[in-house]
Amino acid sequence: MSGSVEIVLWLQEYKLQALEAQLARDGFSTEKLLQDMLDDLYHRRVPLDIQREISERLDAEAAAELAERDANTTWAAYHITEHGDDQYFKTPTGDELLTAAGRLRSYLHQGDASRWPRISSLLFHRQEIRKEEFEQLFRERLENTGRVSGVFEIDFDADTFSAASAMDGWHTYRIRDVSTAAYHAFRKQSLSSEERWERLLSKLDGKELTPDSASMVLCGSRRLRPEEISFQDEVSECGNRLSFYVPVTFDPDEVFGTQVATAANDDYLNVYADFDLDTGEVCDALTVIYICGDGAEEAYRYPLTGEERAVLRTRMDGYCIEQTGMGLEEHRSQYLAETDGPAQGPRM
């Protein structure tokens, strides 16, 4: 693209100093004033048809330069849904899953949610795009052209984070699981990029949401009451969770919408409440194992409200102290002090 040409003017030093001092008092600079005069001279003396021709030529050169730069840029694409509003962006920062997960965690830990800017504020050099361009970038990601480093959908309304793999398309997780995985990937400054990837993928292993995830939710005619919640047997640690067995001392069919409290079959339920050692929070659902009379098993989820999780946390803490001599936070501190294991599976 054509550039600007320097024009050199000369003025005796004392005269220039006096001129600059006067212009400064009036709020001007010598360079700015001369530039304005030169522009004015161009517009007064060059015919309009030539000005239009030059303007069109400059626009064409700028468009060609932009197209060339765009073709040689590695893009990441984001589809973000917040409060029912969909926005699409691309950014030339070459974001991969590790980077996007880190940005998500940074956003979620900015402080008071009422003062949060949109997550797009963390997408540096972002450009807003149309849905059609986002879908084109997604197709290029699947084709693995090398021009698209990552494509992501972050849906705060549905509490999901999705990343497109060049090998097999979309992989979807709960936002909290991705944030937790990013915490482990970035909590030690000394880790190499490869080690960060291993930790991220290790923490996401087994957390992917499948098409059946939503259909495996139980809901009965009433909620489980706080006074019906108790624990039995020992507390077990499995991976990043403490698991508590919840005896079914209530009507399971009313609470879960099942049909086990009947003589018509030999089905029964095993119910578990879990504490996430990564996040330090009660998991957002009870795990309900439906065991048929023939021995077949199926796992379901019973989503918990914030109030129910608060009650469970208090009960869990007391039961942990009773059974192990340590409260929830002591168990968590011990867990976090341990070294994370390696990951399995491909990068996205």
Order of alpha helices (4+ residues) and beta strands (2+ residues): alpha-alpha-alpha-beta-beta-alpha-beta-alpha-beta-beta-beta-alpha-alpha-beta-beta-alpha-beta-beta-beta-beta-alpha-alpha
